[in-house]
Amino acid sequence: MTHVAFLLLIVFTGGSFSEKVCSYHDVVDYLNLTTNSGVYKLTRPVLNYKHPTVVQLDIILYAILAVIEKTQTFIPFVWATMTWNNERIKWDPDQFCGINSISVPREMLWMPDLFIYEMIQKDDSPLNPYMYVLNDGTVTCEEDLRVVSTCRMDVHKFPFDTQKCTISIGSAIHCVDELRIFPFSNASRATQFSREVMKSQGEWEFLDLSISSNNFTFGIKQWEQLIYTFTMKRRPLLHVINFLLPILFFLSLDIASFFIADHRGEKLGFKVTVLLAISVLLLILNDILPSMSNKTPLIATYCIVIFAMMLLSLLETILVTYLMEKDSASYEKLRLKNNLEEQQEKVNNCNTEEKRENCCPCICKVSDSEKQHELLPVAEVVNNSIQWRESHVLLLILEELKELQHTLNLHLNCRHQPCCHQTSAHLSPPPRHSLPNCINESAAVSGDAPRCSHHSHKGNRFVDAMMLTGFIFLLFLTDGVLPENNCSYQDVLNHLQLTKTNELYSMTRPVKNYKRPTQVSLEVLLYAILDV
């Protein structure tokens, strides 16, 4: 009988044995992983409380978003990976078709309370909703973090400076006896991987990443910290072109202004303009550098020295201009004094009685005769020009009056002629003998109207009859009852058992066979470019 049953099984299965199909939900049911179960998330996942939880941390620098010297702020974008062991989670992969890992929501398991000590602003980046769990209890959580942290910067050699900013990571509650933090990758590996995945550096060039450990003691408790130090160097080309070279050019212009001839204060105005340009650049530098620093930046010393040199040059120009004006004023005063003395001597020589009697009457007589002979021909020319202009204007007025008289005569003659009556006759309505033709045509059109309306009434009756026949046939098929199926979305939800308490659809990857990958179709459309 056993052989017969075996043969029948081979016949019914087509000579092939069915393979057991396993899913992630079988592992979840075996571990009793539910959101309501507090075994895996209430306390530290150890069977013995004396055993510390070891967390392996890996930080990879993905991008340097900003380094703000004014506010001493360092903003990197890092990729953080945490790995620890949950001693309460274990299963045999052979019992579940070789499943050795599952992904579960992060709210279902305990996580170490690690935070960044230098962070000054809460991260708004979306969190990874799932964690990766292996069959031996190893839990891995990966996060992408935009860290806004404080950093102590040394801007003494700006813009040829190198900055070092740190990110210290530690637990907020658990001490060294409860939680230990170790780096997953060493410094060289983390530096190499960061250079490979680096997407944006901007003004800064990433040099290396160093890792160190430190114990922080407060009271009787001691916490462990893992410190990541990022070393980066500024690219100074932009600041050299936009700041250092223009100041040097302004200094050259100030030196060249000594060759300008001093007329009406042009040299002084030029120097003041150059000095104001330097002041604008100093205001820009004030917005870049921090207000307080241990050492004075070299670029500030450079600007102050050049500004002082240009100020001394301006004061020298003012002094030279003052001395030149004073010298020219004394010379002008001396010249005026000499002129007055010469005029006084001439007046004294001419004030004698003999010269006054001989010179003055002659001058008066000669001037009167010359005025009479010179003014007569000029007066005649002026009178002739005035008479010619008045006669020309009168002729123009006479011609305009003649044209106006001719126009009035034409209008008066038009009223007495019969042409106006003829033009009005053309505007009268058409004669009566043309109306019968229009009436006949309208009658012909109205004669066809009854026939058209008769055909249209026939077509409408035929359509109504067909619709009535179809409706009666439909009633005959449905026995006089028109069925109506009232469905709702709730029926579909009840069929799928989609409820908040049902964790079948949210805990694991939605596949019936774990060997089948989940395919995700992604499409990205550019809606707008808000800013660059």
C-alpha positions in Angstrom: 0.0 0.0 0.0 2.9 2.3 0.7 4.3 1.8 -2.7 0.9 2.4 -4.3 0.5 5.6 -2.4 3.9 6.8 -3.4 3.2 6.0 -7.1 -0.1 7.8 -6.9 1.7 10.9 -5.3 4.2 10.9 -8.1 1.4 10.7 -10.7 -0.6 13.5 -9.2 2.5 15.8 -8.7 3.8 15.2 -12.2 7.0 13.6 -10.9 8.1 16.7 -8.9 8.0 17.4 -5.2 6.7 20.8 -4.1 9.1 23.1 -2.3 8.1 24.7 1.0 7.4 28.4 0.6 8.4 30.6 3.5 7.8 34.3 4.2 9.1 36.9 6.6 5.8 36.8 8.5 6.6 33.3 9.6 9.8 34.6 11.3 7.8 37.5 12.9 5.2 35.1 14.2 7.9 32.8 15.6 9.6 35.7 17.4 6.2 37.2 18.5 7.3 40.6 17.2 4.3 43.0 17.5 3.9 46.6 18.3 2.0 45.9 21.5 4.8 43.6 22.8 7.1 45.5 25.1 9.7 42.7 25.5 11.9 44.0 22.7 11.7 47.7 23.3 11.2 48.6 26.9 14.6 47.7 28.3 18.1 47.2 27.2 18.2 43.9 25.2 20.4 41.8 27.5 19.6 38.6 29.4 22.0 39.6 32.2 21.9 43.2 33.3 25.6 43.2 34.1 26.5 42.6 30.5 27.0 46.0 28.7 25.5 46.6 25.3 28.2 47.1 22.7 27.3 49.6 19.9 29.5 49.8 16.8 29.2 53.2 15.1 30.3 54.2 11.7 30.2 57.8 10.4 30.8 58.6 6.7 31.0 62.2 5.5 28.8 62.6 2.5 28.9 66.4 1.9 30.2 69.6 3.4 27.1 71.8 3.2 28.5 75.0 4.9 31.2 76.3 7.1 30.2 79.7 8.6 33.0 81.6 10.3 30.8 84.4 11.6 28.7 82.1 13.7 31.3 79.4 14.2 29.0 76.8 12.6 29.8 73.6 10.8 27.1 71.9 8.7 28.0 68.4 7.3 25.8 65.7 5.8 26.8 62.4 7.2 25.8 58.7 6.9 25.6 57.1 10.3 25.3 53.3 10.9 24.7 51.8 14.3 25.0 48.0 15.0 24.3 46.2 18.3 23.2 42.8 19.5 19.7 42.0 20.8 20.1 38.9 23.0 16.4 38.1 22.9 16.2 37.6 19.1 17.4 34.4 17.6 16.1 31.8 15.1 17.4 29.0 13.0 17.5 29.8 9.3 17.1 26.1 8.3 13.6 26.0 9.9 12.5 29.0 7.7 13.8 28.1 4.3 17.2 29.8 4.9 15.8 33.2 5.9 18.7 34.7 7.9 17.6 38.4 8.0 14.4 40.5 8.1 13.6 44.2 8.2 11.2 45.4 10.9 9.9 48.9 11.8 12.2 50.8 14.1 9.4 51.3 16.7 9.3 47.6 17.5 12.8 47.3 18.9 15.0 49.0 21.5 17.6 51.5 20.1 20.6 53.1 21.8 20.0 56.7 22.8 22.9 58.2 21.0 23.1 62.0 20.3 25.6 64.6 19.1 27.0 66.9 21.8 27.8 69.7 19.4 24.4 69.8 17.6 22.7 73.2 18.0 19.7 72.6 15.8 17.3 69.7 15.5 17.6 67.6 12.4 14.6 67.7 10.2 15.7 65.0 7.8 13.2 62.0 7.4 14.2 59.0 9.5 14.7 55.5 8.1 11.5 53.7 9.1 13.1 50.2 9.2 15.9 48.3 10.9 17.8 45.2 9.7 17.8 42.2 12.0 20.0 39.1 11.5 19.2 35.6 12.8 21.8 35.9 15.6 20.2 39.0 17.0 22.4 41.6 15.3 20.4 44.8 14.7 21.6 47.5 12.2 20.1 50.9 11.9 21.2 53.4 9.2 20.5 57.1 9.2 21.2 60.1 7.0 21.8 63.2 9.1 22.1 66.9 8.4 24.2 68.0 11.4 24.2 71.7 12.4 27.0 71.8 14.9 29.2 74.3 16.6 32.9 74.4 15.8 35.7 76.4 17.2 37.5 77.9 14.2 40.9 79.7 14.0 40.7 82.4 11.3 44.2 83.8 11.9 45.4 82.7 8.4 42.2 83.5 6.5 41.8 82.8 3.6 44.7 80.3 3.7 43.4 78.5 6.8 42.7 74.9 7.7 39.9 74.1 10.1 39.2 71.1 12.3 35.6 70.4 13.4 34.5 67.6 15.7 31.3 65.6 16.2 31.1 63.9 19.6 28.6 61.0 19.9 27.6 59.5 23.2 24.7 58.1 25.2 22.4 60.4 27.1 21.4 58.0 29.9 23.5 54.8 29.8 26.9 55.0 31.5 30.1 53.1 30.5 29.0 50.1 32.6 25.8 49.8 30.5 26.7 50.9 27.0 30.0 50.8 25.2 30.7 52.6 21.8 33.3 51.4 19.4 34.1 52.6 15.8 33.1 50.1 13.1 35.7 51.4 10.6 39.2 52.8 11.4 40.2 56.3 10.4 41.9 55.4 7.1 39.0 53.4 5.9 36.5 56.0 6.9 38.6 58.7 5.2 38.9 56.7 2.0 35.2 55.9 1.9 34.3 59.5 2.5 36.4 60.7 -0.4 34.8 58.1 -2.6 31.2 59.1 -1.8 31.8 62.8 -1.4 29.3 64.7 -3.5 29.7 68.4 -2.5 32.6 70.3 -1.0 32.2 73.8 -2.3 34.7 76.2 -0.9 36.3 73.5 1.4 38.5 70.6 0.5 38.2 67.5 2.7 41.5 66.2 3.9 41.0 63.4 6.4 38.8 62.0 9.2 40.3 60.9 12.6 38.5 58.9 15.3 39.2 59.0 19.0 37.5 57.9 22.2 37.0 59.8 25.4 35.3 59.3 28.8 33.2 62.1 30.1 32.8 62.2 33.9 30.0 64.1 35.7 29.5 63.4 39.4 29.9 59.7 40.1 28.9 58.6 36.6 31.0 58.2 33.5 29.9 58.3 29.9 31.8 57.2 26.9 32.1 59.4 23.8 33.3 58.7 20.3 34.8 61.7 18.7 35.1 62.2 14.9 37.4 65.0 13.8 37.0 66.4 10.3 40.0 68.2 8.8 39.3 70.5 5.8 41.2 73.2 3.9 39.8 76.3 2.4 40.2 77.0 -1.4 41.5 80.6 -1.3 41.3 81.5 -5.0 37.9 83.2 -4.8 38.9 85.4 -1.8 42.2 86.3 -3.4 40.5 87.4 -6.6 37.6 89.2 -5.0 39.4 90.8 -2.0 43.2 90.8 -1.8 43.9 91.8 -5.4 41.4 94.7 -5.5 42.9 96.2 -2.3 46.4 96.0 -3.9 45.0 97.6 -7.1 43.5 100.5 -5.1 46.9 101.0 -3.4 48.5 101.2 -6.8 46.0 103.8 -8.0 46.6 105.8 -4.8 50.4 105.9 -5.6 49.7 106.8 -9.2 47.6 109.7 -8.1 50.7 111.7 -7.2 51.3 112.3 -10.9 47.9 114.0 -11.3 48.1 117.8 -11.7 46.3 119.5 -8.9 43.6 121.7 -10.4 40.5 122.6 -8.4 41.0 119.7 -5.9 40.8 116.8 -8.4 43.6 114.9 -6.8 42.0 115.2 -3.4 38.6 113.9 -4.7 40.3 111.0 -6.4 42.0 109.9 -3.2 38.8 110.2 -1.1 37.0 107.9 -3.7 39.7 105.3 -3.4 39.6 105.4 0.3 35.9 104.9 0.3 36.3 101.8 -1.9 38.7 100.3 0.6 36.1 101.0 3.3 33.5 99.0 1.4 35.8 96.0 1.2 36.5 96.3 4.9 32.7 96.1 5.6 32.5 92.9 3.5 35.4 91.5 5.5 33.6 92.3 8.7 30.6 90.3 7.6 32.8 87.2 7.0 35.1 87.1 10.0 33.8 86.5 13.6 33.5 89.3 16.0 35.8 87.8 18.6 39.0 85.9 17.9 42.1 85.0 19.9 44.4 86.4 17.2 43.9 89.2 14.8 43.5 87.8 11.3 46.4 88.5 8.9 44.0 89.7 6.3 42.7 92.3 8.7 46.2 93.5 9.5 46.9 93.7 5.7 43.8 95.8 5.2 44.6 98.1 8.1 48.1 98.8 6.9 47.0 99.6 3.4 44.2 101.8 4.8 46.7 103.6 7.0 49.0 104.2 4.1 46.2 105.6 2.0 45.1 107.8 4.9 48.6 109.3 5.2 48.7 109.9 1.5 45.4 111.7 1.8 46.6 113.9 4.7 49.8 114.6 2.7 47.7 115.8 -0.3 45.6 118.0 2.0 48.7 119.6 3.5 50.3 120.2 0.1 47.1 121.7 -1.2 46.9 124.0 1.8 50.4 125.2 1.3 50.0 125.8 -2.4 46.8 127.7 -1.8 48.5 129.8 0.9 51.4 130.6 -1.4 49.1 131.5 -4.3 47.0 133.7 -2.1 50.1 135.7 -0.9 51.3 136.1 -4.5 47.9 137.3 -5.6 47.8 139.8 -2.7 51.2 141.1 -3.7 50.1 141.5 -7.3 47.0 143.4 -6.4 49.0 145.7 -4.2 51.4 146.5 -7.1 48.4 147.2 -9.4 46.9 149.5 -7.0 50.1 151.4 -6.6 50.4 151.8 -10.4 46.9 153.0 -10.8 47.4 155.5 -8.0 50.4 156.9 -9.7 48.4 157.3 -13.0 45.6 159.1 -11.2 48.0 161.4 -9.5 49.6 162.3 -12.9 46.2 163.0 -14.5 44.7 165.1 -11.8 46.4 168.3 -12.9 44.3 171.2 -14.1 46.1 171.6 -17.4 45.4 168.0 -18.6 41.8 168.2 -17.4 41.1 171.4 -19.5 42.9 170.1 -22.6 41.7 166.5 -22.7 38.1 166.4 -21.5 36.4 168.9 -23.8 38.0 167.5 -26.9 37.0 164.0 -25.9 33.4 165.1 -25.4 33.1 167.0 -28.7 34.7 164.3 -30.7 32.4 161.7 -29.2 29.3 163.7 -29.9 30.1 164.2 -33.6 31.1 160.5 -34.1 27.9 159.3 -32.5 25.8 161.5 -34.9 27.6 160.4 -38.1 27.5 156.7 -37.0 23.8 156.5 -35.9 22.2 158.1 -39.1 22.8 155.2 -41.6 22.0 152.6 -39.0 18.6 154.2 -38.3 17.7 154.3 -42.0 18.5 150.6 -42.5 16.3 149.7 -39.5 13.3 151.8 -40.8 13.5 150.2 -44.2 13.6 146.6 -42.8 10.5 147.3 -40.6 8.5 148.7 -43.5 9.3 145.7 -45.7 8.2 143.2 -43.1 4.9 144.9 -42.5 4.1 145.0 -46.2 4.8 141.3 -46.5 2.5 140.4 -43.6 -0.3 142.4 -45.1 0.0 140.6 -48.5 -0.2 137.2 -46.7 -3.4 138.3 -44.9 -4.9 139.5 -48.2 -4.3 136.1 -49.9 -5.9 134.2 -47.0 -9.0 136.4 -47.2 -9.3 135.7 -50.9 -9.2 132.0 -50.4 -11.9 132.2 -47.7 -14.2 134.2 -50.0 -13.8 131.6 -52.8 -14.7 128.8 -50.4 -17.9 130.6 -49.2 -19.0 131.2 -52.8 -18.7 127.5 -53.6 -20.9 126.5 -50.6 -23.5 129.1 -51.5 -23.7 128.0 -55.2 -24.1 124.3 -54.1 -27.4 125.1 -52.3 -29.1 126.5 -55.5 -28.0 123.6 -57.8 -30.3 120.4 -58.3 -27.4 117.9 -57.7 -28.2 117.8 -54.0 -31.8 116.6 -54.8 -30.4 113.9 -57.0 -28.1 112.5 -54.4 -31.0 112.5 -51.9 -33.1 110.6 -54.4 -30.5 107.8 -54.5 -31.0 107.2 -50.8 -34.8 106.5 -51.2 -36.2 102.9 -50.8 -36.4 100.6 -53.9 -39.4 100.7 -56.1 -42.5 98.6 -55.5 -42.0 96.4 -58.6 -39.1 94.7 -56.9 -41.1 93.5 -53.9 -43.1 90.8 -55.6 -39.9 88.9 -56.5 -38.9 88.8 -52.9 -42.3 87.7 -51.8 -42.3 84.9 -54.4 -38.9 83.7 -53.1 -40.0 83.7 -49.5 -43.2 81.9 -50.5 -41.1 79.2 -52.2 -39.0 78.8 -49.1 -42.0 78.6 -46.9 -43.5 76.0 -49.2 -40.7 73.6 -48.5 -40.9 74.1 -44.7 -44.0 71.8 -44.1 -42.2 69.0 -45.9 -39.1 69.3 -43.8 -41.0 69.4 -40.6 -43.0 66.3 -41.6 -39.9 64.2 -42.2 -38.3 65.4 -38.9 -41.5 64.3 -37.0 -41.3 60.9 -38.5 -37.7 60.4 -37.5 -38.4 61.4 -33.9 -41.3 59.0 -33.7 -39.1 56.1 -34.9 -36.4 56.9 -32.3 -39.0 57.0 -29.5 -40.5 53.7 -30.6 -37.0 52.0 -30.6 -36.2 53.3 -27.1 -39.6 52.1 -25.7 -39.1 48.6 -27.2 -35.6 48.4 -25.6 -36.9 49.5 -22.2 -39.7 46.8 -22.3 -37.2 44.1 -23.3 -35.0 45.1 -20.4 -37.9 44.9 -18.0 -38.8 41.4 -19.4 -35.2 40.2 -18.7 -35.1 41.5 -15.2 -38.7 40.4 -14.3 -39.6 44.0 -13.8 -36.9 44.7 -11.2 -33.7 46.7 -11.9 -31.0 45.3 -9.6 -28.6 47.8 -7.9 -25.4 46.8 -6.3 -24.3 49.1 -3.4 -20.6 48.7 -2.8 -18.2 50.8 -0.7 -14.5 51.0 0.0 -15.1 49.4 3.4 -16.0 46.1 1.7 -12.6 46.0 0.1 -10.9 46.8 3.4 -12.9 44.1 5.2 -11.9 41.5 2.6 -8.2 42.4 2.9 -8.4 42.7 6.7 -6.7 46.1 6.6 -6.9 47.4 10.1 -4.6 49.3 12.5 -4.1 46.3 14.7 -3.3 44.0 11.8 0.5 44.1 11.4 0.7 41.7 8.5 1.1 44.6 5.9 3.5 46.8 7.8 6.1 44.7 9.6 8.0 42.9 6.8 8.7 43.1 3.1 5.4 42.4 1.2 6.4 39.1 -0.6 5.0 35.6 -0.2 8.4 34.0 -1.0 11.4 35.7 0.6 13.6 34.8 -2.4 11.6 37.2 -4.6 12.9 40.7 -4.6 10.6 43.7 -4.2 10.6 45.8 -7.3 10.2 49.6 -6.8 9.4 51.9 -9.7 10.6 55.4 -9.2 9.9 58.4 -11.3 11.2 61.9 -10.6 9.8 65.0 -12.3 11.4 68.4 -12.0 8.6 70.8 -10.9 10.6 74.0 -10.3 14.1 75.3 -9.7 13.6 77.4 -6.6 17.1 78.5 -6.0 20.7 77.8 -7.1 
